[in-house]
């Protein structure tokens, strides 16, 4: 009896040591949070609550009235339980694509909207994410930022299935909003166009083109973002200088400096305007840490 008990004690001690070496189990989701990030672990992924989500105001998104109206209307339809579409926000860098998604979330989070961010490298986990939110009472936007795929990326197939191509139905309480600099999310090599054919006077794209379109077509709403004109860029510069409390002298000094800044960066974007305004205000003695109303990375896309 004593030998048997000794074996049991040794086995228990060995199991305790083995258990201590195992990765921790996934954390339980805190559904009291308004925003989440998908975290992948050795023993499965989980939705990690974001305690202080990015607060982005719609009134800070200038020159995007059409884009804002389209995305906000689609999201309000979704919150009201009516039919709505997955959204692809595509276009030039720094023009406010991800900022618009964050601003819509900030505007509508009080109405029950929740934001769940998933990295491109974790798109293979989409079936698990959908299962976790499927029976929740909240309504979720699954946010994929700066999305693009190379040849052989496995997440491409998972996203395609989640949008419209799986035997499992998509949850009624979730939409996918993705941002990308590419309209079709994939590189567009010139060789793909050589596969196009003329049939009875109509052009038929090659298989490579069809493959790209098959993914982007699964987003029911496409919202395009184009480079800002010079006048729009300067309007955004003046907006941020006003928000930062920086003086704008007469004589066009600020405008000339802002245009030179954009020329050096090779971009007249909202992001460029915000960065110029920070630099100008900083040189004028404004301390961003002392301003409780400072914007937080606006027009980042």
C-alpha positions in Angstrom: 0.0 0.0 0.0 2.8 2.3 0.9 4.6 1.6 -2.4 1.4 2.3 -4.3 0.9 5.6 -2.5 4.4 6.6 -3.2 3.9 6.0 -6.9 0.8 8.0 -6.9 2.6 10.9 -5.2 5.4 10.8 -7.6 3.1 10.7 -10.6 1.1 13.7 -9.2 4.3 15.6 -8.7 5.4 14.8 -12.3 2.1 15.9 -13.7 2.3 19.2 -11.7 5.7 19.8 -13.2 4.5 19.0 -16.7 1.5 21.3 -16.3 3.7 24.1 -15.2 5.6 23.9 -18.5 2.5 23.9 -20.6 1.3 27.2 -22.2 -1.4 29.0 -20.4 -5.0 28.4 -21.5 -6.6 31.2 -23.5 -8.1 34.0 -21.4 -11.8 34.4 -21.1 -13.2 37.3 -23.1 -14.3 40.3 -21.1 -17.5 41.2 -23.0 -17.9 44.4 -21.1 -15.2 45.9 -23.3 -16.2 47.8 -26.5 -13.2 46.9 -28.6 -11.2 43.7 -29.0 -8.1 42.3 -30.5 -7.7 38.7 -31.6 -4.7 37.1 -29.8 -3.3 33.8 -30.9 -1.7 31.4 -28.4 -0.3 27.9 -28.4 -3.5 26.6 -26.9 -5.9 28.6 -29.1 -6.8 32.2 -29.7 -9.1 34.6 -27.8 -10.6 38.0 -28.0 -8.6 40.4 -25.8 -10.6 43.4 -24.6 -9.1 46.8 -25.3 -9.5 49.0 -22.2 -8.8 52.3 -23.9 -9.8 52.1 -27.6 -8.8 54.8 -30.0 -11.2 57.7 -29.9 -11.5 59.3 -33.4 -14.1 62.0 -34.1 -16.1 62.2 -37.3 -15.7 66.0 -37.2 -11.9 65.6 -37.7 -12.3 63.8 -41.0 -12.4 66.6 -43.6 -13.0 66.2 -47.3 -14.5 62.7 -46.9 -18.2 63.5 -46.9 -19.2 61.0 -49.5 -17.1 58.2 -48.0 -18.4 59.0 -44.5 -22.0 59.0 -45.5 -21.7 55.6 -47.3 -20.0 53.8 -44.4 -22.1 55.4 -41.7 -25.4 54.6 -43.5 -24.3 51.0 -44.0 -23.3 50.6 -40.3 -26.5 52.2 -39.0 -28.5 49.7 -41.2 -26.5 46.9 -39.6 -27.1 48.2 -36.0 -30.8 48.5 -36.8 -30.9 44.8 -37.8 -31.5 45.6 -41.4 -29.5 44.1 -44.3 -26.0 45.7 -44.8 -22.8 44.9 -46.6 -19.2 44.0 -45.8 -17.1 47.0 -46.8 -13.8 47.4 -48.6 -12.2 50.9 -48.1 -9.4 51.2 -50.6 -7.2 53.9 -52.1 -4.2 56.1 -51.5 -2.2 55.9 -48.3 -2.9 58.3 -45.5 -6.3 59.5 -46.8 -8.3 58.4 -43.8 -9.5 54.8 -44.5 -8.8 53.3 -41.0 -9.6 56.6 -39.3 -13.1 56.5 -40.8 -13.7 53.0 -39.4 -12.5 54.1 -36.0 -14.6 57.2 -36.1 -17.7 55.3 -37.0 -17.0 53.0 -34.1 -16.5 56.0 -31.8 -19.8 57.5 -33.0 -21.9 54.3 -32.7 -20.3 52.4 -29.8 -23.0 53.7 -27.5 -25.7 52.1 -29.7 -24.1 48.6 -29.2 -21.5 48.6 -31.9 -18.3 46.6 -31.1 -15.0 46.6 -33.0 -12.8 43.5 -33.3 -9.4 44.0 -34.9 -7.7 41.0 -36.5 -4.2 41.1 -38.0 -3.7 39.8 -41.6 -1.5 37.0 -40.2 -4.3 35.7 -38.0 -7.0 35.5 -40.8 -6.7 31.7 -40.7 -8.4 31.9 -37.3 -11.5 33.6 -38.8 -13.8 30.5 -38.3 -12.9 30.5 -34.5 -13.5 34.2 -34.3 -16.9 33.9 -35.9 -17.9 31.1 -33.6 -17.0 33.2 -30.5 -19.2 36.1 -31.5 -22.0 34.3 -33.4 -24.5 34.1 -30.4 -23.5 37.3 -28.7 -26.2 40.1 -28.4 -23.8 42.8 -29.5 -23.1 43.7 -33.2 -19.5 43.5 -34.3 -17.4 45.1 -37.0 -14.4 42.8 -37.8 -11.7 45.2 -38.8 -8.8 44.1 -41.0 -6.4 47.1 -41.5 -4.0 47.6 -44.4 -5.0 44.3 -46.1 -3.1 42.9 -49.0 -2.0 39.4 -50.1 1.0 38.0 -51.8 1.1 34.7 -53.7 0.4 31.8 -51.4 -0.9 33.7 -48.4 -3.1 31.3 -46.6 -5.3 34.1 -45.1 -6.6 34.9 -48.5 -8.7 31.7 -48.6 -10.0 32.1 -45.1 -11.2 35.6 -45.7 -12.8 34.6 -49.0 -14.7 31.8 -47.2 -15.7 34.1 -44.3 -17.1 36.7 -46.7 -19.2 34.5 -48.9 -17.8 31.1 -49.7 -18.1 28.6 -46.8 -20.7 26.0 -46.0 -21.1 27.7 -42.7 -23.2 30.8 -42.8 -21.8 34.1 -41.6 -23.1 35.4 -38.3 -25.9 37.9 -38.5 -24.3 40.1 -35.9 -20.9 40.6 -37.7 -19.7 42.5 -40.7 -16.1 42.7 -42.1 -14.6 46.1 -42.8 -11.2 46.0 -44.5 -8.8 48.8 -45.6 -6.3 48.4 -48.4 -4.2 50.4 -50.8 -5.1 47.9 -53.5 -8.6 47.7 -54.9 -8.3 44.0 -55.5 -6.1 43.2 -52.5 -3.5 41.4 -54.5 -0.6 42.4 -56.7 -1.5 43.1 -60.4 1.4 41.8 -62.5 1.3 42.8 -66.2 1.5 39.2 -67.2 -2.1 38.6 -65.9 -3.4 40.9 -68.7 -1.9 38.6 -71.4 -4.5 36.0 -70.5 -7.4 38.2 -71.6 -9.4 37.1 -74.6 -11.8 38.6 -77.1 -15.0 36.6 -77.5 -17.7 37.9 -79.7 -16.5 41.4 -79.3 -16.3 41.3 -75.5 -13.1 41.1 -73.4 -12.8 38.3 -70.9 -10.2 38.7 -68.2 -7.6 35.9 -67.6 -7.7 33.5 -64.7 -5.3 35.6 -62.6 -7.5 38.7 -62.9 -10.6 36.6 -62.2 -9.0 35.2 -59.0 -8.4 38.7 -57.6 -11.9 40.0 -58.5 -13.4 36.9 -56.8 -12.2 38.2 -53.5 -12.9 41.9 -53.8 -16.3 41.2 -55.3 -17.3 39.6 -52.0 -17.3 43.0 -50.4 -20.7 44.4 -51.1 -19.7 48.0 -50.6 -16.5 49.5 -52.1 -15.5 53.0 -50.8 -12.7 54.7 -52.7 -10.2 57.2 -51.2 -8.3 59.4 -53.6 -5.4 61.8 -53.0 -6.4 65.3 -51.8 -6.2 68.3 -54.0 -3.9 71.1 -52.9 -6.9 73.1 -51.6 -8.2 70.2 -49.6 -4.8 69.4 -48.1 -4.4 73.0 -47.0 -7.9 73.0 -45.5 -6.9 69.9 -43.4 -3.6 71.6 -42.3 -5.5 74.7 -41.1 -8.0 72.5 -39.3 -5.3 70.7 -37.3 -3.4 73.9 -36.5 -6.6 75.3 -35.1 -7.2 72.2 -33.1 -3.7 72.3 -31.7 -4.0 76.0 -30.8 -1.2 77.1 -33.1 -1.2 80.6 -34.6 -1.6 80.9 -38.4 0.2 84.1 -39.5 -1.0 86.1 -42.5 1.0 86.2 -45.7 0.8 82.5 -46.7 3.8 81.4 -44.6 2.1 78.4 -43.2 0.7 77.4 -46.6 4.1 77.5 -48.3 5.7 75.5 -45.5 2.9 72.9 -45.6 3.2 72.5 -49.4 7.0 72.1 -49.1 6.4 69.5 -46.4 4.1 67.6 -48.6 6.5 67.8 -51.5 9.3 66.3 -49.5 7.0 63.5 -48.3 5.6 62.9 -51.8 2.0 62.9 -50.6 -0.8 65.4 -50.0 -2.7 63.3 -47.5 -4.5 63.8 -44.2 -1.7 62.0 -42.5 0.9 64.4 -44.0 -1.2 67.4 -43.0 -1.5 66.1 -39.4 2.3 65.5 -39.2 3.0 69.0 -40.6 0.7 70.6 -38.1 2.3 68.7 -35.2 5.7 69.9 -36.3 4.6 73.5 -36.8 2.8 73.7 -33.5 5.7 72.0 -31.7 8.2 74.6 -33.1 5.8 77.3 -31.9 6.0 76.0 -28.4 2.8 73.9 -28.1 3.3 70.9 -25.8 1.1 68.0 -27.0 1.3 66.4 -23.5 -0.3 69.4 -21.9 -3.3 69.4 -24.2 -6.1 67.0 -23.0 -7.9 67.4 -26.3 -5.1 66.5 -28.6 -6.1 64.3 -31.5 -4.7 60.8 -31.4 -3.2 59.7 -34.7 -5.8 61.1 -37.0 -6.1 60.2 -40.6 -4.0 57.1 -40.1 -5.0 54.5 -42.7 
